[in-house]
Amino acid sequence: MFSTAPIDAAFPTQRTEALRVLPSLGDLYDDYEHCKASGHFGEGNGSSSLVCDPGGRLTPQALSQLNGMLTDLERDVGCKCADGCGGKQYSVRLLVTNAESVEQSGGTTMLNETAERIWNSEGMGLEQCDNGMLLLYIRDQKRMVTYQGHRQIQIYSNQDIANLHELTLRTNRKWGGVAMA
C-alpha cells in the first residue's frame, strides 16, 4: 500500500495538524486574488514570490525552498517559443489550495476556466505560444494540477506525486528534498 508519510513530511506546515482541511477563502480565483492583493505573489507587484499560499500553512523555510526550486525551473527551461519570446522568460506559479475552493469554483470540470483566468491575469504565456506553467496543488486531496495554456489541464494522482517526489530526491538534493506533497 502507498504511504504518503514521506511526502507529508516534505511539505511542512506551520501547524502540527498537517492535513487538516482549511476553511476556504472562497473559490479558487478568490484564493489567487487574496495572494495578489497581499502583494506577496506574482509579477508586476514588486513581489518575488512564485508561491501563493492563501491559508498561510507553509513554513517560511518551505516557501523559500519552493520559491528557489520554481525560480530555478524558470531559469533552466528558458523560452520554448519557436519565434522567440521577446525577452519574456518562462513563467511558473504555484497556488496551494484546498478541495473546498475547487468545489466553489465549479469542481474539477471548471478547472480549465479558472486556471485560464489566473494564467491570463498573471500574463503567463505569449500570444504566439504558451511559455509557462501554472501549478495548482489541492493539498487536502494531495493532487497536483498543471496548466500550460490551450485550456488543457493535467491532474496528477497521489502515486504520480510520490513518483515525482522520489525523482526529486534522487536528482535534486540542492533544495533539501522539499517536494510537492
Summary of the structure (lengths in Angstrom):
residues: 181
radius of gyration: 15.7
end to end distance: 17.0
largest distance: 48.8
contacts: 541
relative contact order: 0.18
helix: 42%
strand: 15%
